Each structure stands twice: as C-alpha cells, then as structure tokens.
Amino acid sequence: GYISETGSAVNTSQNVDSVDTHGYEVELTYLLNPNLLISYSKGFIDGSYNKFISIIDGADLSGEPYNAFGPEENSNISLTHTRNINSFDIQNTLSITSVGKNELSTTDNIAEPSYKVINFNTQIEFNEKVQFGIYGKNITDELYFPHSHSTHQVAVGEPRNVRFSLRKDF
C-alpha cells in the first residue's frame, strides 16, 4: 500500500515474479541438571527479488532485499527451574526474546528497530486440582513495534504486564 498524492491510503497487492530466499532455524534444549533446563532457538531468513517491477511507480526492485514480511533474525533463550517444596511443584521460567530489525520498505528505507523482551512465569501446583501462577510480560517495559500493517501504520508492543492466576478444578 501507499499514500496517494491526495493523501488517501491505497491498498495494493502484486505478485512478485521470483524471489531467492535462504535461512536457517536452530533449536537446542539441554537439561543442565534434573531441575534446570535451558532452551535456545534462533531463526534467520534473507532473500532478494530476482525480478520485481513495482505497479505503484514502475520502479525496478530486482536485486533489492526481500524481507519475507518479517525480521531477518529472531532468537529466544529461556531457563526453566523446577522443584518440589513441601509436596508443592514449583516451576519458574525466565525468557529473553530478541527480534531483529524489520525492513518495511526497501524503497523508503522504513524499518522497525530490533528489540528484546524479557518474560517470566512462576507456576505452583498445590495438588492435582489447585494451581497458582504469576506471569510477567515485558518486565523491563521495553518500547517495541511487533506488528506493522503498512509502511505508515505501526502498532506498539504490549507494555509491562503482570497477571496472577488461580485455578481450582472440581
């Protein structure tokens, strides 16, 4: 899409003749000891247009970067600790998610910056029927932009959020 000369938003879609992409995805999980688990994942994708002529302005974007409508890199590392205290099962997880820069428009040099979000949760199972949880999202209150609907409209990510949960099964 684009903004017309009159200031109106115009949505367009166009098929691309051909794109070359390459990338990788890695997931590792390691049990450090019976109570401590570390997980790591990383994904990377890159590409370029082989042949692409824009219907908006006739620009030849052949050879320009293709971002597959998302950031080139994403990674996550999490640490999960489990233990039993007085017959209560307790699980704590801390995770750090990193999202790379997201090129929104190769012609206008518009991009979402990279960001990191730290989350945690604690779950306590008192017995088979009663569980309690504390969940923290974006605990460092990072300002980030996870979704773009066009090159001119960007959604801001969720601010710091802590919630509690109590569950009782009957």
Residue pairs with C-beta under 8 A, 6 or more apart in sequence:
1 9
1 10
1 11
1 12
1 150
1 151
2 9
2 10
2 12
2 56
2 151
3 9
3 10
3 152
4 10
9 150
9 152
11 150
12 55
12 56
14 54
14 55
16 49
16 51
16 52
16 66
17 50
17 51
17 52
18 49
18 50
18 51
19 47
19 48
19 49
19 50
19 52
19 66
20 47
20 48
20 50
20 66
21 45
21 46
21 47
21 66
21 68
22 45
22 46
22 47
23 43
23 44
23 45
23 46
24 42
24 43
24 44
25 41
25 42
25 43
25 44
26 40
26 41
26 42
26 43
27 39
27 40
27 41
28 39
28 40
28 41
29 37
29 38
29 39
29 40
30 37
30 38
30 39
31 37
32 38
35 81
35 82
35 83
36 79
36 80
36 81
37 79
37 80
37 81
37 82
38 77
38 78
38 79
38 80
39 76
39 77
39 78
39 80
40 75
40 76
40 77
40 78
41 74
41 75
41 76
42 73
42 74
42 75
42 76
43 73
43 74
43 75
44 72
44 73
45 68
45 70
45 72
46 65
46 72
47 65
47 66
47 67
47 68
48 63
48 64
48 65
48 66
49 61
49 62
49 63
49 64
49 65
49 66
50 62
50 63
51 62
52 60
52 61
52 62
52 64
53 59
53 60
53 61
53 62
54 60
54 61
54 107
57 107
59 107
61 106
61 107
64 106
65 103
65 106
67 102
67 103
67 104
67 106
70 102
71 99
71 100
71 101
71 102
71 112
71 114
72 100
72 101
72 102
72 103
73 98
73 99
73 100
74 97
74 98
74 99
74 100
75 97
75 98
76 95
76 96
76 97
76 98
77 95
77 96
78 93
78 94
78 95
78 96
79 93
79 94
79 95
80 91
80 92
80 93
81 91
81 92
81 93
82 89
82 90
82 91
82 92
83 89
83 90
84 90
88 124
88 125
88 126
89 124
89 125
90 122
90 123
90 124
90 125
91 122
91 123
92 120
92 121
92 122
93 120
93 121
93 122
94 118
94 119
94 120
95 118
95 119
95 120
96 116
96 117
96 118
97 116
97 117
97 118
97 119
98 114
98 115
98 116
99 114
99 115
99 116
99 117
99 144
99 146
100 114
101 111
101 112
101 113
101 114
102 111
102 112
102 148
103 110
103 111
104 110
104 111
104 112
104 148
104 151
105 151
108 151
110 151
112 145
112 148
112 154
113 144
113 145
115 142
115 143
115 144
115 145
115 157
116 142
117 137
117 138
117 140
117 142
117 144
117 157
118 138
118 139
118 140
118 142
119 135
119 136
119 137
119 138
119 139
120 134
120 135
120 136
120 139
121 133
121 134
121 135
121 136
122 133
122 134
123 131
123 132
123 133
124 131
124 132
124 133
125 131
126 132
128 169
129 168
129 169
129 170
130 166
130 167
130 168
130 169
131 165
131 166
131 167
132 164
132 165
132 166
132 167
133 164
133 165
133 166
133 167
134 162
134 163
134 164
134 165
135 162
135 163
135 164
135 165
136 160
136 161
136 162
137 158
137 160
137 161
137 162
138 144
138 157
138 158
138 159
138 160
138 161
139 160
139 162
140 160
141 159
141 160
142 157
143 156
143 157
144 156
144 157
145 154
145 155
145 156
145 157
146 155
146 157
147 154
147 155
148 154
148 155
149 155
